[in-house]
């Protein structure tokens, strides 16, 4: 539009992803507190003399001044970063820690998938994402527990929470042994579809604890139960997203002990075993920064 001057506005945001643009620029995907997910160009950020430095790297919590229409009614959909200050640059704490880096990558990718419409405010998802990255950085809970808690609560915000305390089909209350992703969670014997998994009761208890924030129960869960929980959570999320998360198979969930048996015999699909850390960590880093 002739004569249009780009509006300046401020917001704080979590950096979800960065992509190269031209010789020295990057496109930054942000989840902001007041304006939802948006993309902005950081000019000259790849130059050694950049004024932004390393403040616009994945997983950082930053305060920004942006140029553009926050409602997207005028001008380009790409905003421009004109100023940035770091609040908490969590990414620096993850660089030497493969499990935490890949878990943070999965959190960032999930946040982007759960906000399909740009500039649609999503304060609760912003707070949830920021809290999950902070919990990963603090290291107070196991990495996989933080990730699965984030995925369960993110699905709840999207309206996809799995049924855990009642049958997903008929609503009969109680602890049901079968779990069906297509049906929406735990199912009673009368509603159980063919191929439903039969997770251990402790696995359903762990999923409930993660969804509600009962960390006493979650931290006490055994490794086999955690792996089975992760498999169900990942399957439920990707069923509703209708596509796989690229970063989720890279998450290091710990290898089962030699001779260990699954916590149940129901055939629940577990997460993909973690590959060799060195090469795959490099691949995960490239996905977040290209």
N, C-alpha and C positions, 0 to 999 in steps of 0.2 A: 504494500500500500504506500503510495507516494506521501512523503512527509511523515510517515509513522516513526515515532521514537519509542524504542523498547523501554518498557517499564522496569524499574529496579525494585526488587523485593527480597526479603530475607526469610530463611527457614533453616531448621536443622534437619539433618538427614543421615541415613545409613547408606554407605556406598555399597551397592550390590555387585556391580560389574563395570569393567572398563574395556573399551575397544579402541584399537588404533584408528586414527583418521589422518590421512595424508602423511606428510613428512614429520610433523612435530606435535600434532594435536591428538586428543583422545575424546571419545564420547563416553560420558560417565552416566551410568544408570543409577538413579537415586530413589530411595524410599523416604519421602519427607514426612515430617510430622503433620503439616497442615494442608499439603497439596497432593498427597498420594505419590504414586510412582511417576517419575518424569526422567527425561534424558536431557543432558546439557553438554555443551562442548567446552572443554578446557583448552584454551589456545596456548600453544607453545609448551605444554606440560612435559613433553619428552626432551626438551632442551635442558642442558646442564644449568642454564641460567634461569630456569623457570621460577616464577615467584610463588608457585603453588607447592614446589618441593614434592615431598612424599605424602602430603596430606590427603590426596585423593586416590588412595589405594583401597582395594576391596576390604570390607568389614569395618572401616573406620566410621566413627560418629563425628560429624563435622557440622560447623555452622557456616552457612553460605550466603553470599549475596549473588543473586541471579538476575540476568537481564532477559526479559521476555514477558509475555502475557501469562500470568499464572492460571487463567481460565482457558487459555488456548483459543481464544476467539480471534486473535489477530496475529499476523506474522507467522514465523516458522514454528513447527512443533518442537524443534530443538532450541533450548535455551542456551545462554552463555554464562559460564561461571566468571564473575568479575572479582570475587574475593572469597577466600575460604580460611577458616580457622579450625584447627583440630581441637576436638573436645576429648575424645578417647580414641586413639588409633589402635584398635584391638589387633589389626592385622600383623603388626610388628611382633606380637606375642605368639603368633601362630606359625611364623615362618620356619622355625626349627622343630616343629611338633606336627608330624604327619597326621595323627588321628584328629587333632583339633583343627588343623587346616582343612582337611576334607569334610569334617562335620560342618565347619563354618561355610564351606562352599555349598553344601547341600542346603543349609539354612537360607543362604542368599538366593540360590536358584528357586527354592520353594516360595520365598517371598515374592519373587518376580512373577512366578506362575500364578500366584494367588491374587495378583493385581493386574488382570488382563487389560483394564482400561486406564490409560494414562490420565493423570490429574484428577483422579477420583479419590477424595480423602479417605484414608483408612487408618485412623489414629490407633485403634486397638492392635492392628497388625504391626504398625510401626513400633509400638511399645513392646509387643511380644518379641519381635525380631531383635530389637535393641537389648532386651532382657536376656534373650538366649545367647547373644554374642558376649554379653557381660559375664554370664554364668560360665561360658566356655573359657573366657580369659581368666576368671577367678580360680577355676579348677576345683571348686568345692564338691562337684559331683562328677561321676563318670561321664565321659564325652558322649557315649551312645545314649545314656539316659537323658542328657540335655537335648540331644537331637530328637529323640523320639517324643519327648514331652513337647517340644516345639511343633513337631509335625501333627501330633494329636490335637493340640490347642489351635493350631492354624486351621486344621480341618473343621474344628468346631466353629470357628469364626466364619468359615465359608459355608456352613450348613451341612458338612459331610461327616460329622462325628459318628464313629461306629457305635452301635448299640452294645452296651456291656452289662447292663443291669436288668434288661428285659429283652424279650424276643424282638428282633428287628422286623419281623413280618406281622405277628399277631399281637405283640405288646405284652405277652404273658410275663409278669415279673419273675425275677429269680436268676440264679446263676445257671446258665445253660452251657453244656459242654461243647457243642458244635459252633463253628465260626465260619460264616460264608461272606466273602467280600462282595460278590454281586448282590446278595440279599441285604447287606448293610451292617453286618456285625454278628453278634451271637444269635443263635436261632434255637428254638425248642425242638424236641424230637418230632413233633407233628409237622413243623415247617421246614425241617432240615432238607436242603436240596442235595442232589447227588454231587459228590466231590467235595462236600464241606470238610474243612479241617477240624481236627479235634485237639486243640491246644490243651496244655496242662492247666488246671485251675489257677495255679500260681501265675501263669502268663496273663490271664484275664485280670487277675488282681493287680498285676504290675501295670497293665494298660490303664486301669481305673486310677491307680495311684499317680501315674504320670499326668493323666488328664486333669486331675484335681489338685495336683501339687503336694501330694503326701510323700515327701521325700524320705521319711523314716522307713516306709515300706519299700520305696523304690531302691534306696541305697542298699537294703538288705537282700535284694533279689540275687539269685545265683546266676552265674554266667550263661548257663544253658537256657534259663528262663528269659534272660535279656535278649539272647539271640533269637529265640522264637518270637518274642514280642516285636523285635525289630522287623522280622520278616512279615508279620501280619500288618504292622503299621505301614511299611513301605508298599505292600501290595494294595492296601486299602486306599492310600493316597494316590498311587499311580492309576488305579482303576478310575477314580473320579477325575483326575487330570486328563485321562485318555491318552497319555503318552508317558514315556519313561523320563525320569530325571537323570541327566547324564552324570551328575556328580555322586548320586547315591551309591552305585556299586563300588565306588572308590573308597568309601568310608571304612576305616579299619575298625572292625567290631571284635577283633580278637579271635584267634583260631581255637576250635574246640580241643580239649585235652585228648591225648591218644587213648583210644578205646572208649571214649565217652559216647553215650547213647542220647538221642533226643529226649527232651522232657516229656514228650507224648508220642504216641504211635499213630497220630492222625494224619500224618503226611502234610503238615503245613509247610508251605514253601518258605524257606528262610532266605536271608540276604545272600547276595553273591559273595563268595569268599574273597577276602582282600588280596589283591595281587601284590607283587614285590613293591615295597614302599618307594624306593628311590625313583624308578622310572615313572610310576604312576603319579607320584606327587608332582613331578615336573609337568605331566599332562594336565593335572587338575589346575595347576597354576596358570598354564597357558589358556585354559578355558575361561578363567576369570579375568584375564588381562588382554585378550585379543578381541 
